[in-house]
Amino acid sequence: MSQGSMETGSHKPAGWPNRLLRWLFGLTFIFAAPNHYLQVIQDPPMPPAAAMFHHALTASGYIFQLVVAAEFAGGVLLITGAWMPFALILLAPVIANIFCFHLFLAPGGLPVAAILVIAELILAWQYRNSFRPLFSMGAQG
């Protein structure tokens, strides 16, 4: 199956800038997901409120695992170029949470969180035609 047939929607961005951004963005999530468990790259010390929030997510027994799975799956989809609009929708709440976490609880990571938001917005704009039906007033069915 060619890459063109894997990417859904009527608008298919092309060229190396799009591929480079997809790969860098995708690799970020592919490596971040297992790092949550393996700690190959150590997390910096967290402020107390951030540590409590992180502990609550891990103690829930499912939320943290769900977020990590979404990060990994979204990263794989970004790298392969498969179902790009779905990958961006899957990662949007994860990125929103990362940004808010750093904005309100751990501001030291805010620059990286802002870069993730910018990358998400650039790719979403490139695939904007695929998102148009989500914002239409009438439901089709």
N, C-alpha and C positions, 0 to 999 in steps of 0.2 A: 504494500500500500504506500503510495507516495505521500510525502509530507503535505502536499496540497489537499489531498483527500482526507487527511486526518484532521486538519484545522477546519472547524465548523464556522458557519457564518458566511455572509456574502463578501466580507472584506477580509482579505488575507494579506497582512503586512509582509513585505519581503525585504530581503537585504540583510547584510551582515550586522547593522546596528540592532535590528530587532532580535536576531539570533543571539548576539552577544548579551544583550540585556536579559533575554529569556534564560540563557545559560547561567549567567552570574546570579540572577534572582533565584533560579531553580536550585543551583548548587548551594546557595545560602541555606535554603530550607532542607535540602537533602542531608547536609552535614550537621545542621543544627538539631535535627530531630534525634538522631542517635546520641549526639553529644549531651543531650539532657540526661541520659542514663550513664554513658561511658565517661563523661567529664574529661575528654581528651584536652579540651580547652577549658580551663577552670573559669567558672563564673566569678566576677569580682564580688566582694562582700556587699550584701544588700542592706539598705536601711531597714530598720525594724518593721515598718508597715509593709514594705515590699516582701520581706522574708515571711511575715505572717500570711500574706496573700498567697505567695508561692506554696507555703506549707498547706494552706487550705485546699488549693488545687490538687496537690499530690495526695493529700489525706482523703479526698473524696473517693478515691479508688477508680474513677473513670474519666473525669474531666481532663486531667493532665494527659492521660493516654490518648484520649480523643483528639486533643490539640496536636500532640506529637504525630499521630497518624495523619491528620489533615496536612500538617507541614510537610511530611514526607511524600504523601500522595500528590500534593500540589506541586512540590518540587520536581517530581518525576514527570508529571504532565507538562510542566513548563519546559523542561529539557527536551522532551520528545516532540513537543509542539502539538500533542494530541489534545483535543477538546480544550483549547486555550480559554474560551470564555468560561467554561466550567472550572478550570484551574484557578482563574482569577476570582471567581465567586467563592470558591472553596477557601481561598487564602484571605479574602477580604476581612472576615471577622477576626481571623488570627492576627492579621496585621493591625487592625483597629485596636485589639487588646494589647498588642505589643506596644503600640504608640501610647495608649492611655496609661499602661503600666509605668512606662518611663516618664510620661508627662506628670503624673500625679504621685508616683511612689518611688521611682528610682531615676532621677533626672540625668544621672551620669551616662545612661545609654540612649538618651534622646536623639543625638545626632544619627546614630545607626537606625533607630526607629523611623526617623524622618526620611532617611534614604529609602527604606522599605516602602513607605507610603508613596514617595515620589515614583519609585519604580512601578508600583502597582498602578498608580494613576496614568503613567505613560503607556503602559501596556493596555490598560482598560480603554484609553483613548484610541489606541491603534485598532482595537477590536470593538469599537463603539457600535458599529452597525449590528453586531450580534446581540447587543444589550437593548436595542430599541424596543423589542416586543415586551420587555419587562416593565417598561415605563408607559405602555399604551393604556388608555382609559378603559377600553372595552375588552372584556375577556373573550377569548376565542376557544371554542371547544366543540 
